[in-house]
Amino acid sequence: MNDTRSAAPDQVPVRDPILVDEIEASRLCGVSRPTFRKWADEGRVTRIPLPANLRRNLYRLADLEAFVDALAGGPMTHKA
């Protein structure tokens, strides 16, 4: 996958994250972690399925952006 943004020749191109953890996801949605976790438990946001021995919740950035868009009624812009 090529990055379409230009970078100086001596710099590594910046990549947007595809998956974010629960902390970043709650920050992007503008809510506390307990509220975000409740939304995930209710199925309002979709967790990425991981093997049972991994105790980490990951979320697709595109899914979160669509969720926030639906809540706000307009497109969300991601800023790193």
N, C-alpha and C positions, 0 to 999 in steps of 0.2 A: 504494500500500500504506500503510495507516494504522498508526501505532504505537499499541498498546493501553495502553502505560504512560503515566501522567500526567506532565506536565512543567509547571514553573512557566510562567506566561504569557510571561515574558521569556527563556525558554530554548528551545533547539532540542531536540526530542525525541531521546532516545538510540536508536540503531538497533543491532541485533545484526549482526555481520558474517555474510555469506552464504558468502563465499570467504575462505580464509586462505592465507598463503604457507607455504613449507616450514619456516621458522623457527618460526612460530606453531603450525603443525601438529605439529611434533616436541615443542614445549613442552606442548601439550594432551595428547599421548600419553605424556608423561613419559619420552621417550627422546632420545638424541643425534640430531643431524641425519644422521650417516652411517647409523645404525640405521634411522631413518625412511626415508631414501632407498632403503635396501636393501629395506624392506617395499614401497615403491612400485615398485621394479624387479621384485620378485617378484609384483606384482599384488595384494598384500594390502590396499593402499589405492589408490583410484582417482584419478589425476591428471585435471584438467580439460583437455580437448584445446584447444590454442591454435594459432594459425598458426605455421608452422615458423620464422619469423624472430623469434619471441618466445622468449627463453630463461628464462622464469620458470615455475615450477611452482606451480599453485594447486590447492586442494582444497576440496571442499564441507564446511562445518562439520558439517552433519547426517550426512554419510558418516563423518566422523572420530568423531563422538559414537557412532554405531552400532558402529563398529569397536572403540572402547575399551570400550563396553558388552559386546560379545561377548568381549573378552579378560578383562574383570573379572567378568563374570557379573552385572552390575547396571547401572542407568542412571547416566550421567555427567551432572553438572550443569555448565554453562558459566558461568564467572565472568570478566567482563571485567577 
